[in-house]
Amino acid sequence: MSNIFGKIKGKAKRIYYDRFIDREKHMFHAYQKRFFQYAFHVDKCNSKMQYETIITKYYHAIEKGLAFTDYRAGFGRDNINTLIRLMEEYSQKYDVNSFCYKTSLCTLYTYVEKNRKYGLEDTELEKRINSLPGTANQQGGVLEFAPISDGQECNYESLVMGRHSIRHFSDIPVDMDILNRALSLAQQTPSACNRQGWGTIVIQDKNKISDMLNYQNGNAGFGGEIDVLLLVVAELQAFNCDREVFQPYVDGGMYAMRLLDSLCYHGIATCPLSAALTPEQEENVRRIAEINESEIPILFIGIGNYPETCQTTKSERHNPLTRYV
């Protein structure tokens, strides 16, 4: 704090500091109040948007399992049961012709069909799914795709539409020269006053990767295939504590997305993994990755080379939520 208040002396310094702290506390408390007022809690919903968001979360978890090459018939029954319950509640309150509901129904039908192909029939589950009202679309399930090759000419639309999260990788190691080219390209991300307050920690040691992923929520079933693990961090020393309390997450998130696109452009397969960690998880991640105290985790990215056949979740998008005022 001395660099901020060094030019202010005595009582004036104390008054300024107290006002500064009060303003920061107000910003935190205002956001915290708004967050807890509107965010959903576990699977309890009070609005149409909350229902559609959490239904999407659950059907996407099922899509992930459907996309695994080492398919496990009957997986995810807890998620399936919760999803059906949420869809039943939704159908009693809202229009079952919504994109979210119809896509979720498609994913459930795909799940039943794939289980049958693997010799598993569950008549009770099928009865529950078939009793759900509405009709499915064709937007849920698994997508097979051809990856963009390193150096391949493509326009921006092709790049955006061609980037997919993938959870299976080949045994061929990532070329570090290509990775460095992607990192250099991602550095062109815009940032507040061009401060570029981000960094990337590159973890190659397989034991460290395994240890790190033990504290990440979302790599079950494929984490062991990741060749290199990236951790995007934001550097707090690059931001103004007077009014930029959330800016590290904005700039760090923008950089993370640009890095994902850059890796895709250079032919490296990626899977973004949440860095929303509990305090205990973050403490362990900090220790393993040797994160500086002034840095905060933004996003993990598992990378590798593409397998011979690429499939992933369809992850279809709904129409943009746009308002003109």
N, C-alpha and C positions, 0 to 999 in steps of 0.2 A: 504494500500500500504506500510505501514511502515515496515511490516515483510519482504517485498521483497527488499526494498532499504535501510534498516537500517544500513547495513555495509558499504554503500557507502556515502562518505562525500562531502559536498560543491558543487563546480561547476561540478565535475565528476558525482555526483548524478543527477544533473539537466540534463546533456547531456544524461546520460543513460536512464533517465525517458522519455525524449523527443523521443529518438530512439525507446524505448519500445512502446510508444503510437503510433508513426508513423507506426510501424510494425503491430500493432493491427488494426489500421484504414485501412491499405493496405489489410489485410486479409478479413476484412468485406466488403470493397468496391469491391474487386476482386470477392468474392462470390456473392455479390448483383448484380454486372454487369452480371455475368454468369447466374444467376437465371432468371433475367428479360429478358435476351436474348433468353432463351430456354423454359421457362415455358409458358403454355397457359394462356390466359387472358379471364376469364369468359367462353364463348363458341366460341371464335374466334381462329381458328387453322391455322397453316402455314405448317404443316408437317404431314406425315402419322402417326407417333407415337402420336402426339398431338391429332389427330382425334380419334385414337383407344383408347387412354386413356380417353378422355372425353365421347366418346360413351359408354365405359365400366362404367364410373361413372353414366351416366343416366340410362342405362338399369339395373344396380344394384339397383338403387333407386326404380325402378319398381318392381324388384324381392322382395325387402323388403315388399312392399305393398301387393304383392301376397302371402307372407308367413304369414301375420297377420291372427290370428284365427278369429278376429272380422273384416271380410272382408267388405270393402266399395266399392261397384261396381262403376266404373267410376272415381276412385281416380286418382290424379296426372296428370290431363290433360295438365298442363303447361309443365311438364317434358316430357310427351308423344309427344307433338307438337315439342319441341326442339329436342328430339331424332330423330324424323322422318326427320326434316330438316337437322340435321347433317349427317344422313345416306344417304339422297339424295345428299348432297355435296360430301360425301365420295365416293359414287358409281360413280360419274362423274370423279373422279380422280384416284381411286385405285381399286384393285381387290376385288370384292364382295365375293370371296371365302375365305377370311381371317377368322380366328377363331372369332375375335371380331365381325365382321359384321354378320356372320351366327348366333352367339349366341344372338346378339341383336334382330335379326329377329325372332328367336325362342321365345324370351321373349315377343315380341309384339304379336305374334300369341297366346301365352299362356294367355296374358292379355285379348285379344278379347274373347277367348274361356271361360275363367272364368267369364267374365262379362255376357256372354250369360246364363251361368248356374244360375247366380243371377238375371236373367230377364232383363238385360240391353243390347239392341242392338243399335249400332251406325253405321248406314250404311255409312255415310260420312267418319268416321274414318277408318272403315274397308276397304273402297275403297282406301284411302291414303296408308294404310299399304300394301294392296295387290298389289299396283302399284310399290312398291319398288322392284328393281331387285334382283336376287339371290335366293338361297334356304337356308332354315333354317337347323341348326343341332338340336340336342336334348339336348343341354347343358344349356339352360336358363330356369328360372322358380324356382320351389320349390322342395326341397328335404326333404323327411321324413327319420328320422334316429333314432337309438337306442343309448342313451348316454352311456359313460363308467361309470361304477359304482365305488364308492369309494373302493379301495383295489383290484379291478379287475386286474388280471394279463394281461398285454399287452406289446408288444414290442414297440420300438420307432416308427416304421412305422404305427402301429395301432393307436398309440396316435396321431400322426400328422394327419393321414387321418380321425380320429374319432372326432377331435376337430372342432366344428362349433359354430359360433356366433348365439345366440338365443335371441329372443325378446319377449318371453312369459315365465313366471315363475309360479310355483305353489304357493299356499298360505303358504306352510311350511317354517318356518324361516331357514336361514342358520345356521348350527351348527358351532359356533365360534371356537371350538376345531379343527374341520376339516379345517376351514379357516386358522388357525394358522399353521397347518401342511403344508398346501400348501405354505404359506408365508416362512416357514423355508426351504422347498424344493427349492423354487425359489431363495433363497439366494446363491445357488450354481452357479449362473450365473457368467461367466467370466467377468472381468472388467480390465481397464487399471491399471497395477501394483497391481491388487487385492485390489483396493481402495474402491470398493463397494459404489460408491457415489450416492446412491439412497435411497428412502424411500417410504413407502406406507401409505397414510392417509385413515383410515377406517371410513366411515360415516354411522352410523346406524339410526340416528334420521331422521324420514320420512319427517319432515318439512325442515330440512337442505338439504336432498336429493332433494326435490322438488325445493327449492330455487336454489340449484347448477345447476340443469338441465335446469332451465330457461336461463342460460347463456352458454349452450352447444349446438352446432349445429348438431343435428342428433338423437334425442331421441323421436321425435314426434310419438305419437300413442302407445308407450309402456313404456315410462319412469316411469309412475305411478306404473308399476308392479315390478320394481327393488326393491329387499329386502335390499341389502347393496350396497353402492357405494364406490368403491376404487378409489383413485387418486394417481397414481405413480408420484413421483417428483424426480428431480435430485438435488443434493446438490452441489452448485458451489464451496463451500469451499474445495471440494475434488480434484479440478482440477488446473492445472498450467496455469496461465493467459498468460504465455509467448508464448504458441503454441497450447493450447488445447481448443480453443474457441468453437468448435463444439462437443468436446468429451462428454460433459454431455448428449447430445441428443443421441449419439451413445450408451453409456453405459446404459442410462435410457431406451432406446428402446429395447436393448437386455434383460434387466431385465423384462420389461413389457411383452415381448413375452414368456420368461421362466415362468413368473407368470401365464399367460393364460394357458400354458400347464400344470402347476402344479395344477391349479384349476380344469381343465378338468380331470386330472388323479385322483383327489380326489372326483370326482362326483359332482362338483359344476358347474352350468350353467353360462356362461359368455357372455357378449357382449362388445367388446372394443369400446370406444367412443372417437372421436378425441378431443384433448386438444389444437388444433390450434385456439386460441381465439383472438378476437380484444382486444386492450388495456382496453377498458371499461369492457368487459366480464371478462378478467383476474383480473382486480381490484376487481370485485364483488366476483369472485371465491376465491381469496386470503382472502377476508374478511370473507366469510362464512366458509371456510375450515381452517382458521387460519394458512395459509401457511407462513413460515418464509421468510424474505426478501432474504435470500441466496438460496432459493429453486425455481426451475422453474417447471411448470406443464409439464408432458410428455404424460400421457394417463389416461383417465377415464376408469374404467371397472365396468359395471353394473353386479351384480351377484345375484343369487337366486338358488332355487332348480328347477330341470327339471319338466315340466308339464307331465301329463300322456301320451300325444301324442306330439312328438317333430317334428317340421318342421321348415325349414329355407331356405334361398336362396341357389340355387345350387352353385353359385360363382365358376364356373369351371375355372381352371387355363390354361393359354396358355403355350406353350412349353418354357422352360428356355431360357432366352436371354444370350447366352454363346459365348465368343470369346476366341480362343486360339492363343496366340502370342508368 
